[in-house]
Amino acid sequence: MLQHGVKCAPATMSKLRSIGGGARYNKCGATPLYPREALDEWALARLGGLKSSTSDAGD
């Protein structure tokens, strides 16, 4: 589980590193390192807008 309750498998993060669309990262040798701020930003972008009810389309 990543930040803000967003679930993402390690294999998915690996695929997103390859094709784009994942969180920004640094590398230490072959190991990707994700700064917490980058994971926060990425997770919040995936969540979408806030809703006040189930019929609310949000932002």
mmCIF file as Biopython writes it, N, C-alpha, C and O atoms, coordinates in Angstrom:
data_model
#
loop_
_atom_site.group_PDB
_atom_site.id
_atom_site.type_symbol
_atom_site.label_atom_id
_atom_site.label_alt_id
_atom_site.label_comp_id
_atom_site.label_asym_id
_atom_site.label_entity_id
_atom_site.label_seq_id
_atom_site.pdbx_PDB_ins_code
_atom_site.Cartn_x
_atom_site.Cartn_y
_atom_site.Cartn_z
_atom_site.occupancy
_atom_site.B_iso_or_equiv
_atom_site.auth_seq_id
_atom_site.auth_asym_id
_atom_site.pdbx_PDB_model_num
ATOM 1   N N  . MET A ? 1  ? 0.850   -1.177 0.000   1.0 0.0 1  A 1 
ATOM 2   C CA . MET A ? 1  ? 0.000   0.000  0.000   1.0 0.0 1  A 1 
ATOM 3   C C  . MET A ? 1  ? 0.895   1.240  0.000   1.0 0.0 1  A 1 
ATOM 4   O O  . MET A ? 1  ? 1.868   1.334  0.748   1.0 0.0 1  A 1 
ATOM 5   N N  . LEU A ? 2  ? 0.534   2.170  -0.854  1.0 0.0 2  A 1 
ATOM 6   C CA . LEU A ? 2  ? 1.270   3.424  -0.922  1.0 0.0 2  A 1 
ATOM 7   C C  . LEU A ? 2  ? 0.571   4.459  -0.050  1.0 0.0 2  A 1 
ATOM 8   O O  . LEU A ? 2  ? -0.252  4.125  0.803   1.0 0.0 2  A 1 
ATOM 9   N N  . GLN A ? 3  ? 0.906   5.682  -0.275  1.0 0.0 3  A 1 
ATOM 10  C CA . GLN A ? 3  ? 0.348   6.792  0.477   1.0 0.0 3  A 1 
ATOM 11  C C  . GLN A ? 3  ? -1.159  6.937  0.260   1.0 0.0 3  A 1 
ATOM 12  O O  . GLN A ? 3  ? -1.676  6.542  -0.786  1.0 0.0 3  A 1 
ATOM 13  N N  . HIS A ? 4  ? -1.846  7.486  1.216   1.0 0.0 4  A 1 
ATOM 14  C CA . HIS A ? 4  ? -3.260  7.863  1.119   1.0 0.0 4  A 1 
ATOM 15  C C  . HIS A ? 4  ? -4.162  6.671  0.802   1.0 0.0 4  A 1 
ATOM 16  O O  . HIS A ? 4  ? -5.235  6.851  0.226   1.0 0.0 4  A 1 
ATOM 17  N N  . GLY A ? 5  ? -3.750  5.470  1.165   1.0 0.0 5  A 1 
ATOM 18  C CA . GLY A ? 5  ? -4.577  4.296  0.946   1.0 0.0 5  A 1 
ATOM 19  C C  . GLY A ? 5  ? -4.559  3.757  -0.471  1.0 0.0 5  A 1 
ATOM 20  O O  . GLY A ? 5  ? -5.296  2.818  -0.773  1.0 0.0 5  A 1 
ATOM 21  N N  . VAL A ? 6  ? -3.744  4.317  -1.349  1.0 0.0 6  A 1 
ATOM 22  C CA . VAL A ? 6  ? -3.667  3.844  -2.728  1.0 0.0 6  A 1 
ATOM 23  C C  . VAL A ? 6  ? -2.866  2.548  -2.756  1.0 0.0 6  A 1 
ATOM 24  O O  . VAL A ? 6  ? -1.734  2.500  -2.274  1.0 0.0 6  A 1 
ATOM 25  N N  . LYS A ? 7  ? -3.460  1.495  -3.323  1.0 0.0 7  A 1 
ATOM 26  C CA . LYS A ? 7  ? -2.779  0.215  -3.427  1.0 0.0 7  A 1 
ATOM 27  C C  . LYS A ? 7  ? -2.151  0.086  -4.808  1.0 0.0 7  A 1 
ATOM 28  O O  . LYS A ? 7  ? -2.770  0.422  -5.817  1.0 0.0 7  A 1 
ATOM 29  N N  . CYS A ? 8  ? -0.920  -0.403 -4.842  1.0 0.0 8  A 1 
ATOM 30  C CA . CYS A ? 8  ? -0.229  -0.597 -6.106  1.0 0.0 8  A 1 
ATOM 31  C C  . CYS A ? 8  ? 0.839   -1.664 -5.912  1.0 0.0 8  A 1 
ATOM 32  O O  . CYS A ? 8  ? 1.715   -1.527 -5.058  1.0 0.0 8  A 1 
ATOM 33  N N  . ALA A ? 9  ? 0.764   -2.713 -6.695  1.0 0.0 9  A 1 
ATOM 34  C CA . ALA A ? 9  ? 1.714   -3.816 -6.599  1.0 0.0 9  A 1 
ATOM 35  C C  . ALA A ? 9  ? 3.096   -3.380 -7.092  1.0 0.0 9  A 1 
ATOM 36  O O  . ALA A ? 9  ? 3.198   -2.522 -7.968  1.0 0.0 9  A 1 
ATOM 37  N N  . PRO A ? 10 ? 4.151   -3.963 -6.537  1.0 0.0 10 A 1 
ATOM 38  C CA . PRO A ? 10 ? 5.500   -3.652 -7.023  1.0 0.0 10 A 1 
ATOM 39  C C  . PRO A ? 10 ? 5.644   -3.873 -8.532  1.0 0.0 10 A 1 
ATOM 40  O O  . PRO A ? 10 ? 6.341   -3.112 -9.204  1.0 0.0 10 A 1 
ATOM 41  N N  . ALA A ? 11 ? 4.995   -4.898 -9.062  1.0 0.0 11 A 1 
ATOM 42  C CA . ALA A ? 11 ? 5.071   -5.149 -10.508 1.0 0.0 11 A 1 
ATOM 43  C C  . ALA A ? 11 ? 4.431   -4.009 -11.301 1.0 0.0 11 A 1 
ATOM 44  O O  . ALA A ? 11 ? 4.899   -3.667 -12.387 1.0 0.0 11 A 1 
ATOM 45  N N  . THR A ? 12 ? 3.371   -3.427 -10.762 1.0 0.0 12 A 1 
ATOM 46  C CA . THR A ? 12 ? 2.726   -2.295 -11.427 1.0 0.0 12 A 1 
ATOM 47  C C  . THR A ? 12 ? 3.640   -1.082 -11.417 1.0 0.0 12 A 1 
ATOM 48  O O  . THR A ? 12 ? 3.763   -0.386 -12.425 1.0 0.0 12 A 1 
ATOM 49  N N  . MET A ? 13 ? 4.282   -0.826 -10.283 1.0 0.0 13 A 1 
ATOM 50  C CA . MET A ? 13 ? 5.221   0.298  -10.214 1.0 0.0 13 A 1 
ATOM 51  C C  . MET A ? 13 ? 6.357   0.097  -11.211 1.0 0.0 13 A 1 
ATOM 52  O O  . MET A ? 13 ? 6.799   1.051  -11.851 1.0 0.0 13 A 1 
ATOM 53  N N  . SER A ? 14 ? 6.829   -1.139 -11.345 1.0 0.0 14 A 1 
ATOM 54  C CA . SER A ? 14 ? 7.890   -1.453 -12.299 1.0 0.0 14 A 1 
ATOM 55  C C  . SER A ? 14 ? 7.426   -1.175 -13.729 1.0 0.0 14 A 1 
ATOM 56  O O  . SER A ? 14 ? 8.159   -0.578 -14.518 1.0 0.0 14 A 1 
ATOM 57  N N  . LYS A ? 15 ? 6.230   -1.601 -14.055 1.0 0.0 15 A 1 
ATOM 58  C CA . LYS A ? 15 ? 5.681   -1.371 -15.399 1.0 0.0 15 A 1 
ATOM 59  C C  . LYS A ? 15 ? 5.521   0.120  -15.670 1.0 0.0 15 A 1 
ATOM 60  O O  . LYS A ? 15 ? 5.836   0.592  -16.762 1.0 0.0 15 A 1 
ATOM 61  N N  . LEU A ? 16 ? 5.025   0.871  -14.667 1.0 0.0 16 A 1 
ATOM 62  C CA . LEU A ? 16 ? 4.845   2.314  -14.844 1.0 0.0 16 A 1 
ATOM 63  C C  . LEU A ? 16 ? 6.184   3.029  -15.002 1.0 0.0 16 A 1 
ATOM 64  O O  . LEU A ? 16 ? 6.256   4.037  -15.706 1.0 0.0 16 A 1 
ATOM 65  N N  . ARG A ? 17 ? 7.253   2.530  -14.360 1.0 0.0 17 A 1 
ATOM 66  C CA . ARG A ? 17 ? 8.581   3.108  -14.582 1.0 0.0 17 A 1 
ATOM 67  C C  . ARG A ? 17 ? 8.994   2.937  -16.033 1.0 0.0 17 A 1 
ATOM 68  O O  . ARG A ? 17 ? 9.653   3.802  -16.609 1.0 0.0 17 A 1 
ATOM 69  N N  . SER A ? 18 ? 8.602   1.818  -16.614 1.0 0.0 18 A 1 
ATOM 70  C CA . SER A ? 18 ? 8.977   1.501  -17.985 1.0 0.0 18 A 1 
ATOM 71  C C  . SER A ? 18 ? 8.179   2.303  -19.016 1.0 0.0 18 A 1 
ATOM 72  O O  . SER A ? 18 ? 8.746   2.826  -19.975 1.0 0.0 18 A 1 
ATOM 73  N N  . ILE A ? 19 ? 6.862   2.398  -18.815 1.0 0.0 19 A 1 
ATOM 74  C CA . ILE A ? 19 ? 6.008   3.033  -19.820 1.0 0.0 19 A 1 
ATOM 75  C C  . ILE A ? 19 ? 5.637   4.475  -19.478 1.0 0.0 19 A 1 
ATOM 76  O O  . ILE A ? 19 ? 5.104   5.194  -20.323 1.0 0.0 19 A 1 
ATOM 77  N N  . GLY A ? 20 ? 5.914   4.900  -18.254 1.0 0.0 20 A 1 
ATOM 78  C CA . GLY A ? 20 ? 5.535   6.241  -17.821 1.0 0.0 20 A 1 
ATOM 79  C C  . GLY A ? 20 ? 4.220   6.219  -17.069 1.0 0.0 20 A 1 
ATOM 80  O O  . GLY A ? 20 ? 3.449   5.266  -17.178 1.0 0.0 20 A 1 
ATOM 81  N N  . GLY A ? 21 ? 3.970   7.257  -16.316 1.0 0.0 21 A 1 
ATOM 82  C CA . GLY A ? 21 ? 2.728   7.361  -15.573 1.0 0.0 21 A 1 
ATOM 83  C C  . GLY A ? 21 ? 2.859   7.042  -14.098 1.0 0.0 21 A 1 
ATOM 84  O O  . GLY A ? 21 ? 1.893   7.174  -13.347 1.0 0.0 21 A 1 
ATOM 85  N N  . GLY A ? 22 ? 4.040   6.625  -13.673 1.0 0.0 22 A 1 
ATOM 86  C CA . GLY A ? 22 ? 4.263   6.326  -12.264 1.0 0.0 22 A 1 
ATOM 87  C C  . GLY A ? 22 ? 4.825   7.521  -11.524 1.0 0.0 22 A 1 
ATOM 88  O O  . GLY A ? 22 ? 4.965   8.611  -12.078 1.0 0.0 22 A 1 
ATOM 89  N N  . ALA A ? 23 ? 5.141   7.294  -10.271 1.0 0.0 23 A 1 
ATOM 90  C CA . ALA A ? 23 ? 5.727   8.352  -9.439  1.0 0.0 23 A 1 
ATOM 91  C C  . ALA A ? 23 ? 7.172   8.617  -9.868  1.0 0.0 23 A 1 
ATOM 92  O O  . ALA A ? 23 ? 7.856   7.727  -10.371 1.0 0.0 23 A 1 
ATOM 93  N N  . ARG A ? 24 ? 7.618   9.844  -9.661  1.0 0.0 24 A 1 
ATOM 94  C CA . ARG A ? 24 ? 9.023   10.181 -9.929  1.0 0.0 24 A 1 
ATOM 95  C C  . ARG A ? 24 ? 9.904   9.430  -8.945  1.0 0.0 24 A 1 
ATOM 96  O O  . ARG A ? 24 ? 9.499   9.183  -7.809  1.0 0.0 24 A 1 
ATOM 97  N N  . TYR A ? 25 ? 11.108  9.064  -9.375  1.0 0.0 25 A 1 
ATOM 98  C CA . TYR A ? 25 ? 11.997  8.273  -8.530  1.0 0.0 25 A 1 
ATOM 99  C C  . TYR A ? 25 ? 13.459  8.576  -8.830  1.0 0.0 25 A 1 
ATOM 100 O O  . TYR A ? 25 ? 13.790  9.164  -9.860  1.0 0.0 25 A 1 
ATOM 101 N N  . ASN A ? 26 ? 14.316  8.168  -7.920  1.0 0.0 26 A 1 
ATOM 102 C CA . ASN A ? 26 ? 15.768  8.197  -8.103  1.0 0.0 26 A 1 
ATOM 103 C C  . ASN A ? 26 ? 16.223  6.758  -8.220  1.0 0.0 26 A 1 
ATOM 104 O O  . ASN A ? 26 ? 15.468  5.836  -7.914  1.0 0.0 26 A 1 
ATOM 105 N N  . LYS A ? 27 ? 17.451  6.563  -8.662  1.0 0.0 27 A 1 
ATOM 106 C CA . LYS A ? 27 ? 17.991  5.210  -8.707  1.0 0.0 27 A 1 
ATOM 107 C C  . LYS A ? 27 ? 19.282  5.153  -7.908  1.0 0.0 27 A 1 
ATOM 108 O O  . LYS A ? 27 ? 20.098  6.073  -7.947  1.0 0.0 27 A 1 
ATOM 109 N N  . CYS A ? 28 ? 19.448  4.060  -7.189  1.0 0.0 28 A 1 
ATOM 110 C CA . CYS A ? 28 ? 20.692  3.752  -6.491  1.0 0.0 28 A 1 
ATOM 111 C C  . CYS A ? 28 ? 21.130  2.411  -7.068  1.0 0.0 28 A 1 
ATOM 112 O O  . CYS A ? 28 ? 20.645  1.360  -6.649  1.0 0.0 28 A 1 
ATOM 113 N N  . GLY A ? 29 ? 22.035  2.450  -8.013  1.0 0.0 29 A 1 
ATOM 114 C CA . GLY A ? 29 ? 22.362  1.243  -8.756  1.0 0.0 29 A 1 
ATOM 115 C C  . GLY A ? 29 ? 21.157  0.882  -9.603  1.0 0.0 29 A 1 
ATOM 116 O O  . GLY A ? 29 ? 20.693  1.696  -10.401 1.0 0.0 29 A 1 
ATOM 117 N N  . ALA A ? 30 ? 20.644  -0.330 -9.437  1.0 0.0 30 A 1 
ATOM 118 C CA . ALA A ? 30 ? 19.457  -0.759 -10.176 1.0 0.0 30 A 1 
ATOM 119 C C  . ALA A ? 30 ? 18.176  -0.596 -9.372  1.0 0.0 30 A 1 
ATOM 120 O O  . ALA A ? 30 ? 17.092  -0.905 -9.867  1.0 0.0 30 A 1 
ATOM 121 N N  . THR A ? 31 ? 18.286  -0.113 -8.130  1.0 0.0 31 A 1 
ATOM 122 C CA . THR A ? 31 ? 17.129  -0.022 -7.237  1.0 0.0 31 A 1 
ATOM 123 C C  . THR A ? 31 ? 16.448  1.339  -7.343  1.0 0.0 31 A 1 
ATOM 124 O O  . THR A ? 31 ? 17.093  2.365  -7.123  1.0 0.0 31 A 1 
ATOM 125 N N  . PRO A ? 32 ? 15.148  1.368  -7.678  1.0 0.0 32 A 1 
ATOM 126 C CA . PRO A ? 32 ? 14.429  2.640  -7.695  1.0 0.0 32 A 1 
ATOM 127 C C  . PRO A ? 32 ? 14.091  3.071  -6.264  1.0 0.0 32 A 1 
ATOM 128 O O  . PRO A ? 32 ? 13.675  2.255  -5.441  1.0 0.0 32 A 1 
ATOM 129 N N  . LEU A ? 33 ? 14.273  4.338  -5.988  1.0 0.0 33 A 1 
ATOM 130 C CA . LEU A ? 33 ? 13.956  4.906  -4.679  1.0 0.0 33 A 1 
ATOM 131 C C  . LEU A ? 33 ? 12.945  6.030  -4.883  1.0 0.0 33 A 1 
ATOM 132 O O  . LEU A ? 33 ? 13.192  6.978  -5.628  1.0 0.0 33 A 1 
ATOM 133 N N  . TYR A ? 34 ? 11.808  5.908  -4.212  1.0 0.0 34 A 1 
ATOM 134 C CA . TYR A ? 34 ? 10.726  6.882  -4.360  1.0 0.0 34 A 1 
ATOM 135 C C  . TYR A ? 34 ? 10.711  7.839  -3.177  1.0 0.0 34 A 1 
ATOM 136 O O  . TYR A ? 34 ? 10.488  7.410  -2.045  1.0 0.0 34 A 1 
ATOM 137 N N  . PRO A ? 35 ? 10.946  9.144  -3.418  1.0 0.0 35 A 1 
ATOM 138 C CA . PRO A ? 35 ? 10.801  10.113 -2.328  1.0 0.0 35 A 1 
ATOM 139 C C  . PRO A ? 35 ? 9.337   10.162 -1.875  1.0 0.0 35 A 1 
ATOM 140 O O  . PRO A ? 35 ? 8.429   10.084 -2.703  1.0 0.0 35 A 1 
ATOM 141 N N  . ARG A ? 36 ? 9.115   10.289 -0.596  1.0 0.0 36 A 1 
ATOM 142 C CA . ARG A ? 36 ? 7.748   10.318 -0.055  1.0 0.0 36 A 1 
ATOM 143 C C  . ARG A ? 36 ? 6.904   11.397 -0.730  1.0 0.0 36 A 1 
ATOM 144 O O  . ARG A ? 36 ? 5.726   11.178 -1.009  1.0 0.0 36 A 1 
ATOM 145 N N  . GLU A ? 37 ? 7.495   12.552 -0.992  1.0 0.0 37 A 1 
ATOM 146 C CA . GLU A ? 37 ? 6.751   13.648 -1.627  1.0 0.0 37 A 1 
ATOM 147 C C  . GLU A ? 37 ? 6.270   13.246 -3.019  1.0 0.0 37 A 1 
ATOM 148 O O  . GLU A ? 37 ? 5.159   13.595 -3.417  1.0 0.0 37 A 1 
ATOM 149 N N  . ALA A ? 38 ? 7.102   12.513 -3.759  1.0 0.0 38 A 1 
ATOM 150 C CA . ALA A ? 38 ? 6.720   12.074 -5.106  1.0 0.0 38 A 1 
ATOM 151 C C  . ALA A ? 38 ? 5.580   11.054 -5.033  1.0 0.0 38 A 1 
ATOM 152 O O  . ALA A ? 38 ? 4.672   11.080 -5.863  1.0 0.0 38 A 1 
ATOM 153 N N  . LEU A ? 39 ? 5.624   10.158 -4.048  1.0 0.0 39 A 1 
ATOM 154 C CA . LEU A ? 39 ? 4.541   9.187  -3.879  1.0 0.0 39 A 1 
ATOM 155 C C  . LEU A ? 39 ? 3.245   9.875  -3.473  1.0 0.0 39 A 1 
ATOM 156 O O  . LEU A ? 39 ? 2.172   9.510  -3.953  1.0 0.0 39 A 1 
ATOM 157 N N  . ASP A ? 40 ? 3.337   10.875 -2.585  1.0 0.0 40 A 1 
ATOM 158 C CA . ASP A ? 40 ? 2.151   11.641 -2.186  1.0 0.0 40 A 1 
ATOM 159 C C  . ASP A ? 40 ? 1.505   12.294 -3.401  1.0 0.0 40 A 1 
ATOM 160 O O  . ASP A ? 40 ? 0.295   12.187 -3.606  1.0 0.0 40 A 1 
ATOM 161 N N  . GLU A ? 41 ? 2.316   12.968 -4.201  1.0 0.0 41 A 1 
ATOM 162 C CA . GLU A ? 41 ? 1.825   13.675 -5.384  1.0 0.0 41 A 1 
ATOM 163 C C  . GLU A ? 41 ? 1.163   12.699 -6.360  1.0 0.0 41 A 1 
ATOM 164 O O  . GLU A ? 41 ? 0.083   12.979 -6.880  1.0 0.0 41 A 1 
ATOM 165 N N  . TRP A ? 42 ? 1.800   11.571 -6.605  1.0 0.0 42 A 1 
ATOM 166 C CA . TRP A ? 42 ? 1.287   10.566 -7.536  1.0 0.0 42 A 1 
ATOM 167 C C  . TRP A ? 42 ? -0.019  9.958  -7.018  1.0 0.0 42 A 1 
ATOM 168 O O  . TRP A ? 42 ? -0.980  9.809  -7.773  1.0 0.0 42 A 1 
ATOM 169 N N  . ALA A ? 43 ? -0.050  9.611  -5.740  1.0 0.0 43 A 1 
ATOM 170 C CA . ALA A ? 43 ? -1.250  8.996  -5.152  1.0 0.0 43 A 1 
ATOM 171 C C  . ALA A ? 43 ? -2.428  9.965  -5.188  1.0 0.0 43 A 1 
ATOM 172 O O  . ALA A ? 43 ? -3.541  9.571  -5.533  1.0 0.0 43 A 1 
ATOM 173 N N  . LEU A ? 44 ? -2.196  11.213 -4.840  1.0 0.0 44 A 1 
ATOM 174 C CA . LEU A ? 44 ? -3.289  12.200 -4.848  1.0 0.0 44 A 1 
ATOM 175 C C  . LEU A ? 44 ? -3.826  12.420 -6.256  1.0 0.0 44 A 1 
ATOM 176 O O  . LEU A ? 44 ? -5.025  12.635 -6.431  1.0 0.0 44 A 1 
ATOM 177 N N  . ALA A ? 45 ? -2.963  12.369 -7.254  1.0 0.0 45 A 1 
ATOM 178 C CA . ALA A ? 45 ? -3.409  12.526 -8.637  1.0 0.0 45 A 1 
ATOM 179 C C  . ALA A ? 45 ? -4.307  11.360 -9.061  1.0 0.0 45 A 1 
ATOM 180 O O  . ALA A ? 45 ? -5.228  11.546 -9.856  1.0 0.0 45 A 1 
ATOM 181 N N  . ARG A ? 46 ? -4.043  10.168 -8.540  1.0 0.0 46 A 1 
ATOM 182 C CA . ARG A ? 46 ? -4.857  8.990  -8.871  1.0 0.0 46 A 1 
ATOM 183 C C  . ARG A ? 46 ? -6.205  9.005  -8.171  1.0 0.0 46 A 1 
ATOM 184 O O  . ARG A ? 46 ? -7.156  8.399  -8.665  1.0 0.0 46 A 1 
ATOM 185 N N  . LEU A ? 47 ? -6.311  9.679  -7.037  1.0 0.0 47 A 1 
ATOM 186 C CA . LEU A ? 47 ? -7.545  9.656  -6.261  1.0 0.0 47 A 1 
ATOM 187 C C  . LEU A ? 47 ? -8.679  10.449 -6.901  1.0 0.0 47 A 1 
ATOM 188 O O  . LEU A ? 47 ? -9.840  10.071 -6.747  1.0 0.0 47 A 1 
ATOM 189 N N  . GLY A ? 48 ? -8.389  11.516 -7.601  1.0 0.0 48 A 1 
ATOM 190 C CA . GLY A ? 48 ? -9.428  12.337 -8.180  1.0 0.0 48 A 1 
ATOM 191 C C  . GLY A ? 48 ? -9.974  13.327 -7.173  1.0 0.0 48 A 1 
ATOM 192 O O  . GLY A ? 48 ? -9.422  13.490 -6.084  1.0 0.0 48 A 1 
ATOM 193 N N  . GLY A ? 49 ? -11.062 13.987 -7.540  1.0 0.0 49 A 1 
ATOM 194 C CA . GLY A ? 49 ? -11.637 15.037 -6.713  1.0 0.0 49 A 1 
ATOM 195 C C  . GLY A ? 49 ? -12.424 14.510 -5.520  1.0 0.0 49 A 1 
ATOM 196 O O  . GLY A ? 49 ? -12.839 13.351 -5.486  1.0 0.0 49 A 1 
ATOM 197 N N  . LEU A ? 50 ? -12.618 15.395 -4.543  1.0 0.0 50 A 1 
ATOM 198 C CA . LEU A ? 50 ? -13.405 15.064 -3.357  1.0 0.0 50 A 1 
ATOM 199 C C  . LEU A ? 50 ? -14.895 15.026 -3.706  1.0 0.0 50 A 1 
ATOM 200 O O  . LEU A ? 50 ? -15.352 15.766 -4.577  1.0 0.0 50 A 1 
ATOM 201 N N  . LYS A ? 51 ? -15.629 14.182 -3.037  1.0 0.0 51 A 1 
ATOM 202 C CA . LYS A ? 51 ? -17.064 14.055 -3.246  1.0 0.0 51 A 1 
ATOM 203 C C  . LYS A ? 51 ? -17.778 14.258 -1.912  1.0 0.0 51 A 1 
ATOM 204 O O  . LYS A ? 51 ? -17.240 13.949 -0.849  1.0 0.0 51 A 1 
ATOM 205 N N  . SER A ? 52 ? -18.996 14.783 -1.991  1.0 0.0 52 A 1 
ATOM 206 C CA . SER A ? 52 ? -19.787 14.963 -0.777  1.0 0.0 52 A 1 
ATOM 207 C C  . SER A ? 52 ? -20.903 13.930 -0.662  1.0 0.0 52 A 1 
ATOM 208 O O  . SER A ? 52 ? -21.515 13.788 0.397   1.0 0.0 52 A 1 
ATOM 209 N N  . SER A ? 53 ? -21.174 13.197 -1.769  1.0 0.0 53 A 1 
ATOM 210 C CA . SER A ? 53 ? -22.168 12.128 -1.732  1.0 0.0 53 A 1 
ATOM 211 C C  . SER A ? 53 ? -21.881 11.152 -2.884  1.0 0.0 53 A 1 
ATOM 212 O O  . SER A ? 53 ? -21.055 11.431 -3.753  1.0 0.0 53 A 1 
ATOM 213 N N  . THR A ? 54 ? -22.567 10.020 -2.875  1.0 0.0 54 A 1 
ATOM 214 C CA . THR A ? 54 ? -22.351 9.028  -3.928  1.0 0.0 54 A 1 
ATOM 215 C C  . THR A ? 54 ? -22.850 9.502  -5.295  1.0 0.0 54 A 1 
ATOM 216 O O  . THR A ? 54 ? -22.431 8.972  -6.324  1.0 0.0 54 A 1 
ATOM 217 N N  . SER A ? 55 ? -23.746 10.499 -5.312  1.0 0.0 55 A 1 
ATOM 218 C CA . SER A ? 55 ? -24.237 11.013 -6.593  1.0 0.0 55 A 1 
ATOM 219 C C  . SER A ? 55 ? -23.426 12.204 -7.095  1.0 0.0 55 A 1 
ATOM 220 O O  . SER A ? 55 ? -23.689 12.707 -8.188  1.0 0.0 55 A 1 
ATOM 221 N N  . ASP A ? 56 ? -22.454 12.660 -6.325  1.0 0.0 56 A 1 
ATOM 222 C CA . ASP A ? 56 ? -21.612 13.787 -6.686  1.0 0.0 56 A 1 
ATOM 223 C C  . ASP A ? 56 ? -20.538 13.330 -7.670  1.0 0.0 56 A 1 
ATOM 224 O O  . ASP A ? 56 ? -19.827 12.360 -7.406  1.0 0.0 56 A 1 
ATOM 225 N N  . ALA A ? 57 ? -20.418 14.025 -8.803  1.0 0.0 57 A 1 
ATOM 226 C CA . ALA A ? 57 ? -19.405 13.676 -9.801  1.0 0.0 57 A 1 
ATOM 227 C C  . ALA A ? 57 ? -18.007 14.093 -9.348  1.0 0.0 57 A 1 
ATOM 228 O O  . ALA A ? 57 ? -17.021 13.571 -9.868  1.0 0.0 57 A 1 
ATOM 229 N N  . GLY A ? 58 ? -17.895 15.016 -8.397  1.0 0.0 58 A 1 
ATOM 230 C CA . GLY A ? 58 ? -16.592 15.483 -7.929  1.0 0.0 58 A 1 
ATOM 231 C C  . GLY A ? 58 ? -15.962 16.443 -8.913  1.0 0.0 58 A 1 
ATOM 232 O O  . GLY A ? 58 ? -16.623 16.949 -9.819  1.0 0.0 58 A 1 
ATOM 233 N N  . ASP A ? 59 ? -14.651 16.693 -8.722  1.0 0.0 59 A 1 
ATOM 234 C CA . ASP A ? 59 ? -13.923 17.622 -9.599  1.0 0.0 59 A 1 
ATOM 235 C C  . ASP A ? 59 ? -13.302 16.898 -10.761 1.0 0.0 59 A 1 
ATOM 236 O O  . ASP A ? 59 ? -12.652 17.521 -11.600 1.0 0.0 59 A 1 
#
